[in-house]
């Protein structure tokens, strides 16, 4: 059985790569030689010229939010715009929730 590939991103280059997952070695960006960030197997990269989407992604990754599949489905809700990120972070500050938890909770 073949091993599944997972996604890694380089935030400065705004590039995404699918590679075999392994904790034993660090992945390096072929463009800038910086370390790649593991984002998970359920990741869909935004277009390179969509700077707002990449800024949103960098906030999520710096907060520790990835795109990992669970046994019952995909990664769940993720903010897609900077406005949604600001709303979620404001909600987290008001309620006292950790940032990572507030970012992935969808409040209607």
Residue, then its C-alpha position, 0 to 999 in steps of 0.5 A: x500500500x502506498x503512503x499518503x502525501x501531506x501538504x507543506x507550505x512556505x509562507x514567504x514564497x507562498x508555495x505549497x508542496x505535497x510530500x510524504x509525511x515523516x517527522x524524522x526530517x525537516x522539509x526545505x523550500x526549493x525556492x528560498x531554502x527556508x523550512x517548510x511548515x506542515x499543514x496537513x492532508x486536507x489543505x487546499x492552497x490559495x492562489x499565489x497572488x491572493x495575498x489576503x488568503x496567504x495572510x489569513x493562512x499565516x495567522x492560522x498556522x502561527x496560532x497552531x491551526x492545521x488542516x488535518x483530516x479526522x476519522x469522520x471527515x475533513x478539518x472542519x471550519x476555517x476562517x477564509x478572510x481576514x475579516x473572519x479572523x478578526x471577528x474570531x479573535x475578538x470573540x476569543x478575547x471577549x470569552x477568554x478562549x484560546x486563540x486556536x480554539x476561537x479561530x476554528x469555532x463557527x459562531x452564527 
